[in-house]
Amino acid sequence: MKHVRVNVRSFANTKAVRKEKRNGRDVVIVPSATLPDNIIMNGIMYPADEIEKSYVSLNRTPAPLGHPMINGKFVSARDPEGINLGYIGAWNENVRRENGRVFLDKVIDVEVANRSPGGKEVLAAIEKGEPVHTSTGLLANLEAVSNASDHKHIARNIQFDHDAILLNESGAATPEQGVGMLVNANGEQEEIEVINSSLTEEADREIDWAGTRLVEALRRRENIGIWDKVKAAIMEAVGSGRVPSTNRKEDDMPVSDEQFKSLSDEVKTLSESMAKIGDTIGAAVANAVKPLVDAQNEMVANQKAKEEAEKAELVVKVVKANVLSESAAKELTLNALKELASKAEPGKAAALNGAFKPAGDKPSYKLPEGE
């Protein structure tokens, strides 16, 4: 049977990242997954029973940054030179098989990762929640089949070598990088074919991502901002004859009569609503402050009535004291009446000026005694 190496690309679950302390050191744990049972990739089927026999070999394997390569050829991540090329302080553990799928955790030693540019880049991507790909490197024998329409080979004797972290890479590798190196039973390196595969669920995830973005875009378009609606109503009200578009590309798209009528009706309704906003706000404010206004008016009225009663009483007092006539007294302010009333006595006119003498009287002088 043909011996090959396969790099299987998948996604890490960066949304489920957790942080722990181990032996006093900070680690970041990133859940990931690889081979589903009976998956077919590149015409090769990976049977559930073959995966079951081999998946535990992923435990405690390296999780290098990318698939290590020497002189343009893939090498094992456990090879000393491979370790030097891709090690960022990360490894795979907690490998398990659940519901027909292999799951594992990538553990990254933060201190070790920060010693290399690649390790820092991985930590930064995880911290930001950016997509992180993984790629499982495995060795297998290909058993040819002739009675199947959807695959040409079956993978046998699977041996997992590593599960790499990928950043800024388009998949496990490009098709041109199709050669790897393997240490044979004699301790010599031999070249083997490398097959780069990608799980079909990756395409499903990308479709889901695109669909999610589309739904969000449609929702934003439906729930257009209030200012855009107000602006559209204003433009319609001033007779521009055209509602401004919020999307430049939409300006070039033809609009059906039905769409135009629907949009015009919506703008008209919004315009009518805007015309009533002033009255609505005014009524709301008036209703809110009415109790305060009523209380203030009542207080002012009571004070005025009190002052009028006091003034009438003082007018009577001043007139009875022969200080002023009734008509003249009523023209005075309350404070002036208070001043006069304090000096007035009934039946006797108050002297407004002590130096005043009636006309015709002659002043009398008395010299001091002894002069």
Secondary structure, 3 states (H helix, E strand, C coil): CEEEEEEEEEEECHHHCEEEEECCEEEEEEEEEEEECCEEECCEEECHHHHHHHHHHHCCCECCECCCEECCEECCCCCHHHHHHHCCCEEEEEEEEECCEEEEEEEEEHHHHCCCHHHHHHHHHHHHCCCCEEEEEEEEEEEECCCCCCCCEEEEEEEEEEEEEECCCCCCCCCCCCEEEEECCCCCEEEEEEEEEECHHHHHHHHHHHHHHHHHHHHHHHCCCHHHHHHHHHHHHCCCCCCCCCCHHHHHCCCCHHHHHHHHHHHHHHHHHHHCHHHHHHHHHHHHHHHHHHHHHHHHHHHHHHHHHHHHHHHHHHHHCCCCCHHHHHHCCHHHHHHHHCCCECCECCCCCCCCCCCCCCCCCCCCCCC
